[in-house]
Amino acid sequence: MKPRYPVVILLFFGLVFFSGTQKAMANKLKIGYIEFPPFTYTEAGGKPSGILIDLANKVFHDAGYEFEAFSYPVRRLASYIGSGDLDVWMGLKTLPEFTGKAYIGDAIIAELVLRAYTKGKKTPILVKEDLIGKSIIVLRGYSYGGWITFIEDPKNNINHIKANKHEAAFNMLKADRADFLLDYKEPSDMALQKIRINDLEYNQISALPCYFVVSRANPKGQDIIKKLEKSHEKLKKEGALNPLSTQQ
């Protein structure tokens, strides 16, 4: 009769490997991001990059997680967070698709500075009611911290034109397609390196906070967000995070 020890040993290592694989899969999260340089974007070779991706590399590793990052249009991304096809988003918490379907963190991990751009001197846009009766260019898919609902409401008589890209939006403003353009500081600065508008003016509207947002469809969602925030706070105190991604 042949010894059974080799079979037992193989079975043991097989179980260990399976257990390790299961654990690795449980600790691997799917992050959604949008094309929003310099915060998040895809490099020419297809690699996710940007300030928030750099932050994720540090925070997720410290919290004991691996991740894959996938680029989607913002509305599809928000829907995937709700359905559980994605686990984590790092950004604004105001998207309506998150209502009742996502855990929202408390820690501010970045701030998006929102500006109103115009040609020449005009009365500044300080609150959304200042847009009533005006014409404005907006970027497709952006919530603008909830302003888009007000902008798209017909009773507010706001003529809004949607652009797919930041450069296209500024070219529309340059061509006098609208009175104002709503856009964020960092991508606007990048677009304006290529487009010259001599009489361009702007005023800051707000600094919109970004958070960790985790899908409620993930059974460990609350535990994930607690670990991410704990690691974020630890690394921030250690000075290990890029200051641009941790404004207060």
ZIUR-V8127 format. One record per helix or strand of 3 or more residues. SS is the DSSP state (@ for helix, = for strand). FROM is the first residue (numbers start at 1). TO is the last residue. Records with the same first field share a line. If there is no record, write none. Layout:
SS=FROM-TO, FROM-TO
//
This chain:
@=5-26, 51-63, 74-83, 96-98, 128-131, 144-152, 154-156, 166-174, 185-191, 221-238, 243-245
==28-33, 40-42, 66-71, 88-91, 102-104, 110-119, 135-139, 159-163, 180-184, 200-215
//
